[in-house]
Each structure stands twice: as C-alpha cells, then as structure tokens.
Amino acid sequence: MGRGTSRDAATRGARRRMWLQIVLGLVSVGVVLFFFFRERHLFVGFGQTIARVSWTWLVLAFLAEMASVIPLAEAQRMVLAAGGAQIRLRPMILITLAGNAISMSVPAGVAVAEGYLYRQYRRFRARPAIAAWGELASGAIAFAALACIALAGAVIDAGQAGLVLVPLLSVVTAGSIGAAALFRRPHVLVSWIEWIEAHVGRRLGGVVSRFTGRVRQISEELRDVHPPAHTWATALWLSGLNWLLDVVSLALGFLAVHGRIPWAAVLLAFAGTKVVSSIGITPGGLGIVEGGLVAMFVAYGSPGDTAVAAVVVYRALTLIGLVGLGWVAAAVLAVENRRPREERSGVLG
C-alpha cells in the first residue's frame, strides 16, 4: 500500500510539473509575442534585411557552430578519462551532438538528454559512478566557463547596469568555478552532502534526501578518483572555447545580414539565453531565446530589423543545422550500439 501511494504521489507530482511547465511556456511565449507586437515599428524592413543575407558569412557562421561541438566533446572525454573511462573523440562527438539535439527538440529535453548521455557512457564501458560523475562534472565545468563569458560581457560594456552586473557575475563566476573544482575531490563532496543531509535534508523533505543520498553514493565510489588540476583547467578552457565558437556564430549572424556586431550585448545575451534554455520551459528555449536576444540587441542600439534577422539566422543554424546533425548522430549511435561490444569503434581497453 505504501509503495502504491508513493507511486501515485510521484505521478501526481510529475503531472503538476508538466502542467506548470506548459503554463510557464505559454506565458513566456505570450510575453515575447506581446513585446514584438508592441514594438513592431522597430522591425519594419526585416524582410528586405533577411533577403540580402550574405552566404559567405552564413557559411562561416555555420562552420563556427559545428566546430563548437569538438572542444566540448574533448572536454567531456577528458573528464571521463580522469575517472578511467576511455572513449575516443569520434564517438564522443557523436554523443555530444545527439545529446544536444535531444535537449533542444523534445519536451523536458535537458533531463532526457542527461539520461541519454548516461546510457551512452555506460555503453562505452564507463562504470555507473563514473558515468554519473562525469556528466555532473562536465556540466559544472561548462557552466563555470559560461559564467566567465557573461562576466567578460559585463566588464566590456554593461552600461549603468554594470554597477550591479559585474559584482553579481563575479560572485556567480567564483562560485561556479569553486563548484566545478569540488568535483575533483569527491571526498570533500561527500562531507558536504552529509552536512546537507543532516542540517537541511530533513526540513526540505524526501526529495532532497533522495538526491543527496544518490550523490553521496556516487561520490563514495569515487574516493580513488583525483584528477590533476591541469586536466580540470584544460577542460574549463575547452568548454570556454565551445561557448566562444557559439558566440562567434551568433556574431557572424550580424555580418550575414550586413549589421554591426554589438559585442558586449552578444556575450551577455548569449550567456543569459543559454541559462534560460537550459531550464527547459520550451524545447530549446523556442520563442523565449529569440525574444531575449532581440530585446537585448535592440536595447544596445541595434536596429530592430537587423537584430531580428541576425537572431533568425543564428537560431536557424542551431535549431535546424545543429539539431538536424544531432539526430543523424543519434541514428548512427543507435546502429553502432546494436553491434557486439568488441566491434564498436571508439572503445579503448
């Protein structure tokens, strides 16, 4: 009876979260549409602007977007290798592409993609604890790199908002780097988790207890894992390069529509929309990301038609080009995963 009641409660909770996500998504898209309608005079000439797109800059933007996958895959590969899971770069690129496509194109994509990545790591002989730890550690490193980019944008030119943004983002950056560094020392993580369970878990209920218990279990299995500092520094640099190439793709979108690149706005808007899209209110942040980018660029002085055209170019490259290749990569992995383990390419040892 207890288990049945628990399952019913979990089902009701999942339904409430689903409906909450749907409502939030509709409200967010509604706000974006209201913004575009209210400021529609700013976007007169969009059709002419997008019609004059430069194919040279468009191709370069696409190449930058595709190239951004390689350093991210290498960073994830290095983290897993530090835990003893050896995967070659080619399958890691395919896994990264497929995970990105899932996160950007299905409901609750981020959570689904996390499960997919875990299963792929396991298929390539990563131990359960290493697969989970590698995924969490890679995510922490990537977020730290993203925070650095946001801070750089605020320092370059945040206007009067810089008085608030620079100190705030400095704290966020320092905290995220510290969190990423924490994954190098699982025994420290265990101590923190035990403290959270003892002082916070009981007050916040079973969800926190289950989460912290799972993390502690993973951490205890990793007591012998101590990646060197230079491995973490290299992974951070590669994650930053991944974000920067993505930023370059967005910036080249402005050149593709013959606009001026608002660099500070590009860095700040890019970082902000990446955080919003990771929440998963809508698949791939569809509607919300576009509205946020356009609003930021217009606020920084870009003509409305140029801002919309540049964002359309960039989002087409990510939502059509990158996601399309990601689903091709997922199909390739699905075929390869059916082969006997000994025949799979990309596995060492």
C-alpha positions, 0 to 999 in steps of 0.5 A: 500500500505504501509503495502504491501511494508513493507511486501515485504521489510521484505521478501526481507530482510529475503531472503538476510539473508538466502542467506548470511547465506548459503554463510557464511556456505559454506565458513566456511565449505570450510575453515575447509575442506581446513585446514584438507586437508592441514594438513592431515599428522597430522591425519594419524592413526585416524582410528586405534585411533577411533577403540580402543575407550574405552566404559567405558569412552564413557559411562561416557562421555555420562552420563556427557552430559545428566546430563548437561541438569538438572542444566540448566533446574533448572536454567531456572525454577528458573528464571521463578519462580522469575517472578511467573511462576511455572513449575516443573523440569520434564517438564522443562527438557523436554523443555530444551532438545527439545529446544536444539535439535531444535537449533542444527538440523534445519536451523536458529535453535537458533531463532526457538528454542527461539520461541519454548521455548516461546510457551512452557512457555506460555503453562505452564501458564507463562504470555507473559512478563514473558515468554519473560523475562525469556528466555532473562534472562536465556540466559544472565545468561548462557552466563555470566557463559560461559564467566567465563569458557573461562576466567578460560581457559585463566588464566590456560594456554593461552600461549603468547596469554594470554597477550591479552586473559585474559584482553579481557575475563575479560572485556567480563566476567564483562560485561556479568555478569553486563548484566545478573544482569540488568535483575533483575531490569527491571526498570533500563532496561527500562531507558536504552532502552529509552536512546537507543531509543532516542540517537541511535534508530533513526540513526540505523533505524526501526529495532532497534526501533522495538526491543527496543520498544518490550523490553521496553514493556516487561520490563514495565510489569515487574516493580513488578518483583525483584528477590533476588540476591541469586536466580540470583547467584544460577542460574549463578552457575547452568548454570556454572555447565551445561557448566562444565558437557559439558566440562567434556564430551568433556574431557572424549572424550580424555580418550575414545580414550586413549589421554591426556586431554589438559585442558586449550585448552578444556575450551577455545575451548569449550567456543569459539565453543559454541559462534560460534554455537550459531550464527547459520551459520550451524545447530549446528555449523556442520563442523565449531565446529569440525574444531575449536576444532581440530585446537585448540587441535592440536595447544596445542600439541595434536596429530592430530589423537587423537584430531580428534577422541576425537572431533568425539566422543564428537560431536557424543554424542551431535549431535546424543545422545543429539539431538536424546533425544531432539526430543523424548522430543519434541514428548512427549511435543507435546502429553502432550500439546494436553491434557486439561490444568488441566491434564498436569503434571508439572503445579503448581497453 
